[in-house]
């Protein structure tokens, strides 16, 4: 048996060319270098970026090892999978991210020999007044036109440009062409995967140029995984208000749901599958199973399924990510609050459950 308690993890860093200093300066995250940081991988079981526990008796154990040894206690009763199912990151889009996509499950399995693809969602924490993202392929654009535009780096000719503002959430299914930045700061929750195909003539890691042949090969691979029919509109979220808790449902689908909570009194809540908790405000304390853990600014915790119940003290603002039981966790509370099926469906991909 694993002793369940709130887990603090190491946060692997990506220093890609588009990053800056916003995660440290604007979010106040401690322990970051003074150099460029594009992404902090808050909870990660991705090969090469696997986090390890830093607190308590499991300190030094990797998330991969815990997930393999204790799938029921870590993730959810009866759950089985090659790795922890959720990946979460803070991403600094000081510069523009590459125009890219991630395969969906069937294409990841077929073309990349991966167990799953990568559907993701972006929750916008900050954006400059004129910030935008590129999202999806315009109607009527075929692959030949798309390839020509990508080689000309004329993205607006073939993609939709959408305004980005703080508080919005974008649910981006696997296979959707996208980019955001410059001047954005986001929290991303997604399937555990690091696959991607991108359309830029440079390497994301250091900005070095690709040869024409490499560039075209990348675009051809991207076109194989593209789902041009996909559309996404930013959502402000659906709010449930209680006396001392504002609970916003940001997005929901079969792979993950994300909620944003603002609370002014201690909140005790129970759950039966793992929760990722990321702090957006002042430090606060999480208590569970006799263990008390302080959560600093822009710091994340993993709450194993076996905890059953935790208390958040005494006030704060957090993001809570999880693999939902869509009917019980999302549909029922929102329907009871009077939201329509249409409003709930706009949160992401929940149509299968509603039929």
N, C-alpha and C positions, 0 to 999 in steps of 0.2 A: 504493500500500500504506500502511496505517496502522501506525505504530509502537505496538504494544500494550504497555501498562504499567498498573498499578493506578491507577484514576482516583478522585480526590477531587472531589466536586461541591458546588456551592452547595446550600443547603437552604431552599427557599421555606417561609414560615411561614403558618399559618392562625391567626387570633386569635379564633376563634368564642367565643361566650358561655360555653360549658361548660368552657373551659380554665382553667389555673392556672399554677403555677410548678414542677410536679413534674419535668418533663423536665430542667430546670436543677438543681433542688435534690436530687432523688433519684437521677437518672441521672448527674448531673455533666456534662451537655453544655455545652461552652464556646460563647461567642459569642452567647448568647441575651439578649434584652432583659430588663429587670426587670419588664416589664408582662406581661399575660396571654398565654400561648401555649397554644393548643389542640392544634396538630399541627405537627411538623417533617416536611416531605416529604423523606425521606432520598434516595430515588432517584426522580425524577419527570420524565416526558415528557408531562405533561398540559398542554393549552393554557392559557396564563395562569400556569402554575406550572412552566415548563420549567427544569430545572437546567442549569448550565454547569460545565465542568471548571475546577478551580482550581489544579491542579498540572501541572508538566511542559510539554512542547512543545505539547500540545493545549489549554493554558489559554485560557479565553475562548470556546472552542467549545461550542455547546449540545449537549445529549444528542440532541435531535431531528436536528440536522445530522449528527452522527456516525452515528446510526442509519440515516439516509437514504443517506449516502455510503458507509458501510462495513457493510452489514447482516450479511454473512458473518463479518467479523472481530469486530464488536461483539456480535451476538446469538447466531448459530449458523450454520454452513455451510448454505446453501440457504434460510435464513429470509428471508421478505419480509413487511413489514407497514407500516402507516402510521406507527407509532411504536414506541418501546421497549416490550416487552410487560408489564413488571412495574412496579408502583408500591409503594413501601414507606414507612411512616410510623411515628414514635412519636406516640401520642395520649394526651393528658392528660384523662382523664374525671373531673376534680375535681367538675364538675357532671354532671347527666344529659344524655346526648346526645339529640337528637330521636328519636322513634320514626319510623323511615324504612325505605326499601328502595331497592335498585338493580336496574334491569331486568337480565334475562339477555340473552344475545346476540340471540336472535331478536326479542325485544320492543324492545331498544335500537335495532336496525336498523329495525324496523317503525314504532315510535312516536316515536323521538327522532332518527332519521336519523344514528345513531352507528355507527361500525364494529364496536363490541363493547359488551357489557354489563359488569357488575362483580360477579364472584364475589370474595369476600374471606375472609381468615382472621385471627383475633385470637389473638395469643400473649400471655397475661397475665403481665406483669412484676411487678406489685404490685397487691394489692387489700386494702381494709380487711376486717376479719374478717367483717362481715355484708354484704359487697358482693354485688350480684346484677346480672343482665342480663335483658332481655325478649327472647324469642326464639321467633318463630313464632306462628301463629294456632291457638287451641284447636280441637279437633275439634268439628264440628257448628255452628260459627259461620258464618253466611252474610254476604254483603257488606253487607246492610242493618243487621244487628246490629253488624257491625264498624264501619261508618260512625257509627252512633249512639254507640257506646262511645268512638270516637276524638274525636267532637265533645264528649262529656262528659268527656274526658280520663281515662276509667276504663280504663286499659290492662290492669290485672290481670283484669278481667272477660273479656277476649277473647284475651289472650296468655299464654304460659308464662313464669313467672319462675324463673330458674335461678341457683343460687349460682355465684360466680366466685372462683377462687383462683389464686394465683401458680403458674405452671408448666403450667396448662391451656391447650389450644388449641381454639378454636371455628372450624369450617369452615362458612362462611355463604354458600350459593349465591345467585346473582342471583335476585331475586323473593321472598326471605325477609324478612318484617317483623322489625325488630330495634332494640334500643337497649342501651347499657350506661352505667355510672356511676349515681350519684356514686361517688367514692373508688376509682377504678381507673386503672391506668397500663398501656397495652398497646402492643405492636408489631403493626402490621398489614401484611400483604402482600396484594396484590390485582391484578386486571387494571387496566391503564392506562385510567382513565376517571374522570370527575368527575360522572357523572349520578346524580341521586337524586331521590326524591319523599319529602317528609316530611309528617307529620300534625299538626305543632304549630301553635298559634295565634300563634307568634312567629317572627321571622327568626333563623336560627342565627348570623348574623354579629354582630348587636348586641342581640338580644332585643326589638326593636321589634315591636309588635303588628301582625298582619295584619287586614284587614277580614274580616268573616264570609264575604263572597263569595269572597275570595282563599283563605281557609282551606278552604272546602268544595270549591273548584275543585282545590286541591292534593290533598285526600283522594280525590276522584274520579279524578284522574290516577294516584294511588298504587294504587287498587283495580284499575285496568286492567293494572298490571304485577305485581300480587300473585300469588304461587304458594302458596296456603294449605296445600297438602299437604306442604310441606317441613318437615323436622325436623332438629335438630342437638343432639348431646350433646357436652359437653366431653370432650376426650381428654388423658390424661396423656402420651401419646407412646409410641413403641416404641424401646427402647434397644439399641444395639450397643456392647459394651464391648471395647476393646483395651487393651493394657498402659498406654498413656499418653494415651488418648483415650476420652472418653464421648461417644457420638454418639446424639442423640435425634431420631427422625423425628417432627416435630410434626404435620404435615399433608401431604396430597398429593392432587393432582387434575390434570386436563388443563392447567390454566392456570399452576399453580405448585406447588412443594413447598417446605417450610421445615424445616430441621434446626437443632438447637442443639448446639454442640460445646463441651466443656470439655477442654482439653488441658494437659498438664504438661511436655511436651517439644515441640520444633519439629515441625510437621506439614507434610509435603510431599504435596500432592494434585493430581491432574490432572482436567481436565474438557474438554468440547467445546462447551459453551454457556455464556453469560454467568452469572456468579455475583454476587449482591449479598451483601455481608458487612457485618454491623452489630455493633459491639462492645458487649457487655453488662458488661464488667469493666474491669480495669486496662488502661492503654495497652499495646499490643504492636506488633510490626513485621511487615509483609508484604513479602516479597521475590519479585520475578518479573522475568524478562527483563533482569537487571542493574540493576533499579531497586528501591530500598528505600523504603518509605513507612510512616511512623508513624501508627497509628490511635488517636486519643484516646478518652476515655470517651464512650459513646453516639454515636460517629462511624461513618459508613458509607463503604464503598468499593465501586466497581463494577469487577469483574474481567472485562474483555472476553474473549469466546470464544477469540480468537486467542492469548491468553497460554498456553493449554494446561496450564500447571503453575505453582503458587505454593507458597511456603513461609511458614507462619505461625510467628513466633518470639516468645518462647520458651515462654510459657504464657499461657493466657487463656480467655475464654468468649465465643463469638460465635454469632450467628444467620447461617445461610447460606440464601439464597433463590434459586430458579432455576426455569426452565421445564423440567420433567423429561421424559426418556424413561422413562415409568412402568415399563415392563418391566425395563429395565437399571438404572435409578437407584434404584428403590424396591422393586419386587416381588422381584427376585432376591436382593439382600442381606438383606431381611427374611425371605424364605422359607428362605434358607440358615441364618439364625439360629434357625429353628424356629418363627417366628410363623405362626399359622393365617391362612387366607384371610379369615376373619371379623374377626380383629384388624386385619389390614392394611386391609380395606375400611372400617373405622371411622375411618381417618385422613382420609377425605374422599370424593372421587368417583373411585374407581378400578375400578369394576365392569366397564366396557367392556373393559378390558385383561385382566381375570381370566377372562372367559368363553372 
